[in-house]
């Protein structure tokens, strides 16, 4: 999740970069804050929550609102104005999660293919390079009179490039963080990066990821409830006012683009087992449990959707399918 702020005069430090990890998340939940000061009094502030968290009561959106009240962060935001909001699921699996990249007539490149370097918090360099490699493979194929087939040369070239080397050095960071938590896992990951950087090997070999994100939730009865403070409307805000700033728009009479494989699952399974986490993991208030005389009802406010695709990833029963909206509606992010 990310917000754009216009800071008060005197609060802006052009070029300032701030990264944090941990609080207000516990050690078993990965994530952290980023803040970048840029332009004339502008500040981009965001918060990342790893979607393999286990507590179904976690609300990533509310964790972001809470972190802004930390004294080191609040000091910059006081007197400023929030002017933008957005959210997006990131691909953080690294080398072990890169899929097959080519298919007849196309290829996957950049962050969508999973080329982000998570510990170094960067991906643009790899996105640009893989785009170039794919383009070169396409150009060669066209020059040879080929069309509509798989550009296998791209699969080979990216593995021979600095992109593979870049991801290989940090391949164990996310698995170690996920397995051992922030307090223990991050120091172990730092050691692993140093041995890879200096000596070209890892004491851990190549670790695998654990469960997929949708399979990590514990039952609500085994989890700690979280009482999030009410937003003050100055530093912290609610979901609906945030969605308004995303400029998202879907025609009211279009077909709902968030489809349920089994409409009964949210109330029949997810509500009693996990207290229906969709009402919390969604950063745009798309999913609600509405209490009616005949019992609870699962409501989808599809017009609020900011296309982050978290629901498609995190739903424990894999019951929600995000599809492309009719007419190309969605968020409109200026300067985000």
Buried (B, 14 or more C-beta within 10 A) or exposed (E): BBBBBBBBEEBBEEEEEBEBEBBBBBBBBBBBBBBBBBEEBBBBBBBBBBBBBEBBBBBBBBBBBBBBBEEEBBEBBEEBEBEBBBBBBBBBBBBBBBEEBBEEEEBBBBBEBBBBBBBEEEBEBBBEBBEEBBBBBBEEBEEEEEEEEBBEBBBEBBBEBEBBEBBBBBBBBBBBBBBBBBEEBBEBBEBBBEBBEEEEEBEBEEBEBEEEBBEBBBEBEEBEEBEBEEBEEBBBBBBEEBBEBBBBEBEEEEEBBBBBEEEEBBBEBBBEBBBBBBBBBBBBBBBBBEEEEEEBEBEBBBBBBBBBBBBBBBBBBBBBEBEEBEEEBBBEBEEB
